[in-house]
Every structure is written in structure tokens, then in C-alpha cells.
Amino acid sequence: MPGTTHVARAVTERGEVVLLRRQRDGALELRVNGVFVMDTVETATERLLARTTLNRLHARWQGRPREPLRVLIGGLGLGFTLDEVLRDAAVTEVLVIEIEAALVDWHRDGLIPPTSGAGADPRVRVVVGDVAELIETVPPGSVDALLLDVDNGPGFLVYDANAAVYRAPFLRACRRATTPGGVTAVWSSSPSAELSAVMTAVFDGVEELAVPVLLGARETTYHLFLGRRSDAASDTVKP
């Protein structure tokens, strides 16, 4: 693309994944099939996805001693959600599921310096695969926070197959994987009444946050959807 240089490129069954460096500001930019996914300049929403979810969990303890937190992240991206999760001392385990093996390799090869150390943290385990499929292998009630940033949201998909991530069967599996009181958080580039309705049907409490961001000279708003599972130990997953 004009004004950029290639850092790395891979072609998979889903298409082309490219890591670019912009000439104007030196930032790294991730594109999939030519579509902008994220860069290393505007990382506030990735971090907010992690920080807001973890803060909701800390709040439920109401001053009691912090408990070990287990986190599942769907989508490694450029690593900023993972990096923010690891800043929380209460986090003891993080499972990252990333569909693109090349992206995992680029992190391990140090091609994304701002977050290059995150994957080497002993608390982290990275699995290459589709979170929409692997969620069924996660033991019930085994994670406290489940963070999903696998696409641009239900209204602007990079991969058509990712539509399943925003539908009830997958979200019920996410709820099943979380502990009582656990939180599933979904990032979206735009509001979605349909996603809000589905999450309301699946979870016991849903919160939507609008996050203003500045992309260069353009102002826009991203959205976080947080679904909570009941605190009751006897809570069962809704059919």
C-alpha cells in the first residue's frame, strides 16, 4: 500500500495477512485481505477491553483479598489486550486463542516490539485455532474473564465465518466456560442492536460502553459489550 513498507506477510486459507510499517509515523499496521484491523498507535480500546473487564471482577470482591484470575483471550492481534491483562497482578493464567499461526510467529520473532514480551510471560499459553470451535473444549466454569476481539464486530466482518462469534450458541458456550460472576466481553467497531439483544438473552446482566477514539484526524466510536454470569454457585447456563 502507498506510504507503507511490508514487515511480514502470510497467505492462509482465509486469505492474506500483512504486517505493515507506515512511513508517516513509523507505526505498525495489521491488515487482513486488505482490510485495516488495528495498529500500534490507537490501542486504548484493546486495553480498555481488558481493564474494564478485570475491574468488574475486582469490584465484585468489595475489598476482600484478591483471588487468582484466569483469563481467556480470543484473538491475539497486536498483543495489546494481552499486555494489559498481564499488568494485573491477580491474573495467574491466560489462554490466548489465535486463528493465524503466522501472527503468533511474528510475535515470537519480535516483529511487534511494543508487546514482544507478552507471549513469553510464564502465565501465558497460546493456542493456534478458531475460538468458535475451541470454546467447546474449555472446561465449564474454568475462566473468570473471556475477552473476544476476533474481528471488527458483527457489522463489519473481516472473515464471514466469524459471524458465529456474535450468535447465541457461541455466546452460551462462553457463558458456560466462565465461573459464576464471570464476565464475557466483546469488542465491536460499531453499535449492534442485534448483538446487544443476543447477549441480553444469554447473560444475566449486559453492559454496553461507547468508547470515543481518534484515528488520525478522524473521530469515531468503538463499543464494548460485557455480559455477566450470575454469582450464584448453582447458576446454570440458559438454554
MIRO-885796 format. One line per field, with one value per residue (C-alpha): residue in one letter; x, y, z. Coordinates in nm, 2 decimals. Layout:
type: A ...
east: X ...
north: Y ...
up: Z ...
//
This chain:
type: M P G T T H V A R A V T E R G E V V L L R R Q R D G A L E L R V N G V F V M D T V E T A T E R L L A R T T L N R L H A R W Q G R P R E P L R V L I G G L G L G F T L D E V L R D A A V T E V L V I E I E A A L V D W H R D G L I P P T S G A G A D P R V R V V V G D V A E L I E T V P P G S V D A L L L D V D N G P G F L V Y D A N A A V Y R A P F L R A C R R A T T P G G V T A V W S S S P S A E L S A V M T A V F D G V E E L A V P V L L G A R E T T Y H L F L G R R S D A A S D T V K P
east: 0.00 0.12 0.31 0.39 0.66 0.60 0.73 0.58 0.32 0.14 -0.13 -0.36 -0.68 -0.86 -0.66 -0.37 -0.24 0.00 0.21 0.30 0.50 0.37 0.62 0.44 0.46 0.66 0.36 0.28 -0.05 -0.22 -0.44 -0.63 -0.74 -0.66 -0.89 -0.75 -0.77 -0.55 -0.23 0.02 -0.10 -0.46 -0.45 -0.68 -0.98 -0.78 -0.65 -0.99 -1.14 -0.90 -0.90 -1.28 -1.35 -1.09 -1.22 -1.57 -1.43 -1.23 -1.54 -1.73 -1.48 -1.56 -1.23 -1.18 -0.83 -0.78 -0.83 -0.63 -0.78 -0.79 -0.85 -0.92 -0.85 -1.00 -0.77 -0.41 -0.40 -0.10 -0.10 -0.22 -0.52 -0.29 -0.03 -0.29 -0.42 -0.07 -0.04 -0.29 -0.10 -0.41 -0.40 -0.24 -0.33 -0.40 -0.51 -0.49 -0.66 -0.54 -0.65 -0.35 -0.03 0.18 0.07 0.17 0.51 0.56 0.51 0.76 1.01 1.00 0.84 0.59 0.82 0.56 0.42 0.71 0.75 0.38 0.38 0.69 0.52 0.50 0.14 0.05 -0.04 -0.10 -0.31 -0.35 -0.71 -1.06 -1.20 -1.55 -1.46 -1.22 -1.46 -1.63 -1.30 -1.28 -1.39 -1.71 -1.65 -1.28 -1.22 -1.31 -1.29 -1.34 -1.22 -1.32 -1.16 -1.15 -1.30 -1.42 -1.76 -2.08 -2.15 -1.80 -1.66 -1.31 -1.39 -1.75 -1.71 -1.66 -2.03 -2.07 -1.89 -2.17 -2.45 -2.63 -2.48 -2.12 -2.20 -2.38 -2.06 -1.87 -2.10 -2.07 -1.69 -1.69 -1.71 -2.02 -1.98 -1.75 -1.76 -1.76 -1.65 -1.69 -1.52 -1.70 -1.62 -1.98 -2.30 -2.51 -2.87 -2.87 -2.56 -2.70 -3.02 -2.85 -2.62 -2.92 -3.09 -2.77 -2.62 -2.77 -2.65 -2.53 -2.35 -2.26 -1.98 -1.92 -1.56 -1.46 -1.13 -0.93 -0.79 -0.55 -0.77 -1.10 -1.31 -1.51 -1.66 -1.59 -1.81 -1.76 -2.03 -2.00 -2.21 -2.20 -2.29 -2.48 -2.28 -2.49 -2.29 -2.59 -2.63 -2.70 -2.65 -2.96 -3.09
north: 0.00 0.36 0.51 0.17 -0.10 -0.47 -0.62 -0.96 -1.13 -1.47 -1.63 -1.87 -2.05 -1.73 -1.50 -1.26 -1.13 -0.84 -0.65 -0.31 -0.02 0.33 0.58 0.89 0.78 0.45 0.27 -0.10 -0.18 -0.51 -0.58 -0.89 -0.92 -0.55 -0.45 -0.25 -0.44 -0.25 -0.05 0.03 0.39 0.36 0.09 0.23 0.02 -0.31 -0.21 -0.09 -0.43 -0.59 -0.33 -0.27 -0.65 -0.71 -0.41 -0.55 -0.87 -0.69 -0.48 -0.80 -0.88 -0.55 -0.51 -0.88 -1.03 -1.06 -1.41 -1.56 -1.47 -1.69 -1.52 -1.64 -1.41 -1.48 -1.30 -1.21 -0.93 -0.70 -0.81 -0.50 -0.68 -0.95 -0.69 -0.51 -0.83 -0.92 -0.59 -0.72 -0.90 -1.10 -1.27 -1.62 -1.78 -1.65 -1.87 -1.69 -1.85 -1.70 -1.84 -1.71 -1.91 -1.65 -1.38 -1.59 -1.65 -1.27 -1.21 -1.48 -1.34 -1.00 -0.82 -0.64 -0.47 -0.29 -0.62 -0.86 -0.98 -1.06 -1.40 -1.51 -1.44 -1.78 -1.72 -1.72 -2.02 -1.95 -2.20 -2.17 -2.23 -2.10 -1.98 -2.05 -2.42 -2.45 -2.28 -2.62 -2.77 -2.52 -2.68 -2.54 -2.27 -2.26 -1.89 -1.57 -1.34 -1.41 -1.14 -1.15 -0.93 -1.16 -0.93 -0.58 -0.67 -0.82 -0.53 -0.52 -0.87 -0.94 -1.32 -1.41 -1.72 -1.50 -1.42 -1.72 -1.54 -1.30 -1.55 -1.72 -2.08 -1.95 -1.69 -1.96 -2.17 -1.86 -1.82 -2.19 -2.15 -1.87 -1.90 -1.78 -1.40 -1.42 -1.18 -1.22 -0.91 -0.85 -0.57 -0.41 -0.13 -0.02 -0.04 -0.35 -0.38 -0.74 -0.83 -0.65 -0.84 -1.18 -1.11 -1.00 -1.33 -1.53 -1.35 -1.23 -0.87 -0.68 -0.35 -0.16 0.10 0.35 0.45 0.76 0.73 0.94 0.77 1.02 1.33 1.13 1.08 0.76 0.55 0.18 -0.04 -0.29 -0.53 -0.70 -1.00 -1.13 -1.47 -1.48 -1.50 -1.79 -2.11 -2.31 -2.09 -2.29 -2.19 -2.06 -2.30
up: 0.00 -0.07 0.22 0.39 0.38 0.43 0.76 0.72 0.50 0.50 0.28 0.46 0.37 0.48 0.26 0.31 0.64 0.63 0.89 0.75 0.88 0.80 0.67 0.82 1.18 1.20 1.34 1.27 1.10 1.06 0.76 0.66 0.29 0.25 0.54 0.83 1.15 1.41 1.45 1.73 1.77 1.88 2.14 2.40 2.32 2.32 2.67 2.78 2.68 2.93 3.20 3.22 3.24 3.51 3.71 3.70 3.86 4.12 4.21 4.30 4.57 4.75 4.94 5.01 4.92 4.55 4.41 4.12 3.79 3.49 3.15 2.80 2.51 2.17 1.92 1.98 1.73 1.80 2.16 2.35 2.51 2.64 2.75 2.96 3.11 3.23 3.41 3.67 3.94 4.03 3.69 3.71 3.39 3.04 2.74 2.40 2.10 1.77 1.43 1.23 1.31 1.12 1.36 1.66 1.48 1.42 1.79 1.88 1.63 1.79 1.49 1.71 1.96 2.18 2.30 2.23 2.58 2.65 2.49 2.68 3.02 3.21 3.28 2.91 2.68 2.31 2.10 1.73 1.63 1.58 1.91 1.78 1.76 2.06 2.31 2.34 2.47 2.76 3.08 3.23 3.49 3.43 3.34 3.52 3.21 2.85 2.61 2.24 1.98 1.68 1.42 1.36 1.50 1.37 1.12 0.96 0.94 0.80 0.79 0.71 0.93 1.23 1.23 1.46 1.73 1.77 1.78 2.07 2.05 2.08 2.34 2.55 2.53 2.65 2.94 3.03 3.03 3.28 3.66 3.85 3.84 3.54 3.25 2.87 2.69 2.32 2.12 1.82 1.59 1.57 1.78 1.72 1.85 1.74 1.94 2.24 2.22 2.18 2.48 2.69 2.61 2.71 3.01 3.34 3.30 3.00 2.98 2.66 2.67 2.39 2.36 2.16 1.97 1.74 1.43 1.28 1.23 1.22 1.53 1.58 1.85 1.93 2.15 2.43 2.53 2.86 2.97 3.32 3.46 3.78 4.10 4.23 4.26 4.15 3.83 3.51 3.15 2.98 2.71
//
